[in-house]
Amino acid sequence: MKAQKWSQMWLGYHRVSKDNKNWKVICNDFSKEDRVVNSAIAEFAKGIKGYFGAGITEDDGDVYVLEIIKDTSIANEGYSIKGEKSGVTLRASDENGVIYGVFAILRKLGARIRLEDICEKAAPSNPLRMMNHWDNMDGSIERGYSGESFFFENDDMYVDERTVDYARFMASVGINGIVINNVNVKGAATYLITDRFFDKVKELQDIFADYGIKLYLSINFAAPIELGGLEVCDPLDEGVIAWWQAKSKEVFEKLPGFGGYLVKADSEGRPGPFTYGRTQADGANMLADAVAPYGGIIIWRCFVYNCTQDWRDYKTDRARAGYDYFKDFDGEYHDNVILQIKNGPMDFQIREPISPLLGGLTKTNQLLEVQIAQEYTGHQIDLCYLIPMFKEVLDFRTYCSEENDTVADIVSGRTMGNKLAGMAAVINTGNDFNWTGNDLAAANLYGFGRLAYNTELSSEEIAREWVALTFDMDKASEDKLTDMLLKSREIYEKYTSPLGIGWMVTPHVHYGPSVDGYEYSRWGTYHRADHKGIGVDRSDKGTGYAQQYYEPNASAYNDPEKCPEELLLFFHHIPYTWKLKSGQTLIQYIYDSHFEGEAEAEQLAADWNSLKDVVDSEVFARVAERFELQVANAKEWRDQVNSYFFRKSDIADEKGRKIY
Ligand code: GCU
């Protein structure tokens, strides 16, 4: 495999105390041989070795005791941990609960919490907590910013020690499902569900199973044609149905415990049911029936839109597409289908409204999809801690029901009482030494897992945990780094595209500014700026997108006076002279936020430099280099955006700053 070494990220277990008394582990009704319990105990051994220089012993005598007890009153995958001076008792009803409980104990010990103060009861908010890799079989990663794939290379698969560490990281934050290959399934990846790869997939699946993780595969909807030699992949064709049934039988026999398929169909050139005049529900249900006998599920993505739009067309609105294609079939998707819905209606911009499909569907299993790969949020060069954004998504009230109407309620299964529900993230890892390109981007990896397990955690709690586990530094430095993380999303938003309009990025690459880069393109991604104003009219006088929400959201979004200002340009075409609540005009806001954002990016870089003496020198240097690039990026954004709008509007900056 390519990368020889890799960091331990937040599982570095740096020394916290000199108390090196050994531990004895007692299992009641769990066996130390159970595969996940076995991994949990091995992890505990790693942890106490690092934290204390202690080991696990079979001896009695002067030892601490970790007692693991099966307790069926604890929720699935939940745990209860209670410490006293002599050790800790961990209760769980299943093996995943045991390993999550062990990691929870290790988190506490890492935060220097005394044994007798350990006390926590937890149950996962979301049944499904998934990572989606966009790894291709040639080793490249679509939207990857941290090296190449650690699963694939040269159209082949690899499993090694790094894979085991990867599984440990995922289990440590509560991830229980992983899709290993890109949603755009082409070439060799189509063959992952054939004999060519079953052995290797099984090897990887076994490693995941040791950590309580199910493996899933993205599939090619045209597989019946490409693998089976059929003429069509029409979901209502008898031959196609029979092909998928036989194929799925084979897959589940070869891969016992396999999770199911993730499908991107009829999107950005991928094949799908539309070719045959069928619906998305026809496609999803056909596959769902094929995997149902084996307990499999179909995760069907809702990222379906027309990507060959004419920019001259003001009526077609990409934001509407998900709802328009999927809403009508609410209630018709089979029980083992779950629709995977991006957090916003467009595509992972730094600011978007919440997708109206979330909660728009009231009889369908829903999986929230977010992206921790920083495609539009700085490529893991710029610091952008995304957990505050995900919290906003989860906390959003959809008004889809009298109670339990937030996105967190919907994707946890609380709203509809369904079991198939949860959260998925497009992952930000690769085979770089530090896994995530920017060492600080690991906060998003850690944070997504923690948040998916417990949506009640705050962004700050998660940031603090990650900082304390990753770095070995004093409290003041921890505070500083936590504060940097917490501010970073707002800063990135300030120096990039304003008030929810999005895009303005370099086309295809998606890093750095290009205000008109996507303005005259086929992608449905316009800002519609002219000499009087900017923004897309998505009110009832425009594309009508605002009407896809329930009241009172629909009316609020429909009216520029009531629309949340951070989304103003997403919903309305606004004159530059429009007065915002702050008293600033829109144009002045654009100038001010860009000057501020750039200055704050410089401050982030300075704050990092002030940590030089307390951070490992290699980590320091790697991150410092990223901050230099971020500052350059912020300057470019500031100057291009400000110049663009000055030239369009011919309105000068009130503060007389340099605009080009
Ligand atoms: C974005 C991204 C693509 C990706 C797509 C998806 O458009 O740029 O690379 O394939 O999302 O989510 O399927």
Residues whose N, C-alpha, C, O or C-beta is under 5 A from the ligand:
A	BS01	GCU	E142 F303
